[in-house]
Amino acid sequence: MDPDVRVNAIEVVATTRRIKLMPDVQQLLEADFAPRVGFAAALAVGDTEYHLAERSIKPLLKDEDENIRIAAAYAMGKLGSTNSFELLRKAIAGDDQIVRANAAFLLGKSGDKSALKFLYIALRRKDSDEIVRFNAAEAIARIGDRWIFPKLWTMLISSYHDDRVFGIGAMGALGTPKAKEVLITMLDDDVPEVRLAAAEQLGMLGDTTGEPEVLDVFRKNLAAGLHKDDLERLNARTAMAIGQIGTPALTRFLPRLLHNESKFVRIAAAKAVFQCATKE
């Protein structure tokens, strides 16, 4: 019943395109769950272009929660509805920071190049908080605008490792040769989670250079002495990196992660299994 567990599971279904599980996701659109569950479910419908759920999405365009409305608009746009992304462009100019951040995220996933000017405005607005700026920067990168590179670089030299992890994800989304070079340098970061994030993004780009950093989690027992929350994050990040790299040297550790005590780690490991199976 944990909404975060449901959200993670929905994201795996969407990312790995497990269409046979989409009827279960569709049911979450029609039930009274936490808004973030409905948001993730609508997003999954759009990402998988699951037309069978269109009848469940349409009523959400009038939901009382604006975040649900923009997720539904994204889904309808991906299902072929014209002008659905216009609602996202309006939402990113609103005053609610969470809505603005989510709109930026969705615009990036839409691939709509006409959204770039709205994303840059959100990025530069003085009243945009950190998550809005980060989401806008990653969205711009995802759309493929190389002018965002300097902004992403500032994330990678931040003293906060969470900022660096976010910047690494955005660099992976940009995916240019220059971005790839920078990701390789991040394999030398002092923080294991940052190194794993870089290895994951390189794997997504077809580069297995980060394999040794993932193996070190097991060979050097990097999890030793970590607080429970930090341990969970490290193991989940390890599973995600294995899923993107997919070499036999790494996949042999997936059974261990599939039996981890944390549901979040098990879900991340399941995602990795799906990804590796697809590669094979």
Secondary structure as the mmCIF struct_conf table of DSSP 4:
data_model
#
loop_
_struct_conf.conf_type_id
_struct_conf.id
_struct_conf.beg_label_comp_id
_struct_conf.beg_label_asym_id
_struct_conf.beg_label_seq_id
_struct_conf.end_label_comp_id
_struct_conf.end_label_asym_id
_struct_conf.end_label_seq_id
HELX_RH_AL_P HELX_RH_AL_P1 PRO A 3 THR A 15
TURN_TY1_P TURN_TY1_P1 THR A 16 ARG A 17
HELX_RH_3T_P HELX_RH_3T_P1 ILE A 19 LEU A 21
HELX_RH_AL_P HELX_RH_AL_P2 MET A 22 LEU A 29
BEND BEND1 GLU A 30 ALA A 31
HELX_RH_AL_P HELX_RH_AL_P3 PRO A 35 THR A 48
TURN_TY1_P TURN_TY1_P2 GLU A 49 GLU A 49
HELX_RH_3T_P HELX_RH_3T_P2 HIS A 51 ALA A 53
HELX_RH_AL_P HELX_RH_AL_P4 GLU A 54 ILE A 57
HELX_RH_3T_P HELX_RH_3T_P3 LYS A 58 LYS A 62
BEND BEND2 GLU A 64 ASP A 65
HELX_RH_AL_P HELX_RH_AL_P5 GLU A 66 LYS A 78
TURN_TY1_P TURN_TY1_P3 LEU A 79 GLY A 80
TURN_TY1_P TURN_TY1_P4 THR A 82 PHE A 85
HELX_RH_AL_P HELX_RH_AL_P6 GLU A 86 ALA A 91
TURN_TY1_P TURN_TY1_P5 ILE A 92 ALA A 93
BEND BEND3 GLY A 94 ASP A 95
HELX_RH_AL_P HELX_RH_AL_P7 GLN A 97 SER A 110
TURN_TY1_P TURN_TY1_P6 GLY A 111 GLY A 111
HELX_RH_3T_P HELX_RH_3T_P4 LYS A 113 ALA A 115
HELX_RH_AL_P HELX_RH_AL_P8 LEU A 116 ARG A 124
TURN_TY1_P TURN_TY1_P7 LYS A 126 ASP A 127
HELX_RH_AL_P HELX_RH_AL_P9 GLU A 130 ILE A 143
TURN_TY1_P TURN_TY1_P8 GLY A 144 GLY A 144
HELX_RH_3T_P HELX_RH_3T_P5 ARG A 146 ILE A 148
HELX_RH_AL_P HELX_RH_AL_P10 PHE A 149 LEU A 156
TURN_TY1_P TURN_TY1_P9 ILE A 157 ILE A 157
BEND BEND4 SER A 159 TYR A 160
HELX_RH_AL_P HELX_RH_AL_P11 HIS A 161 LEU A 174
HELX_RH_AL_P HELX_RH_AL_P12 PRO A 177 THR A 185
HELX_RH_3T_P HELX_RH_3T_P6 MET A 186 ASP A 188
BEND BEND5 ASP A 190 VAL A 191
HELX_RH_AL_P HELX_RH_AL_P13 PRO A 192 MET A 204
TURN_TY1_P TURN_TY1_P10 LEU A 205 GLY A 206
TURN_TY1_P TURN_TY1_P11 THR A 209 GLY A 210
HELX_RH_AL_P HELX_RH_AL_P14 GLU A 211 ARG A 219
TURN_TY1_P TURN_TY1_P12 LYS A 220 GLY A 225
HELX_RH_AL_P HELX_RH_AL_P15 LYS A 228 ILE A 245
HELX_RH_AL_P HELX_RH_AL_P16 PRO A 248 THR A 251
TURN_TY1_P TURN_TY1_P13 ARG A 252 PHE A 253
HELX_RH_AL_P HELX_RH_AL_P17 LEU A 254 LEU A 258
TURN_TY1_P TURN_TY1_P14 HIS A 259 HIS A 259
BEND BEND6 GLU A 261 GLU A 261
HELX_RH_AL_P HELX_RH_AL_P18 LYS A 263 LYS A 279
#
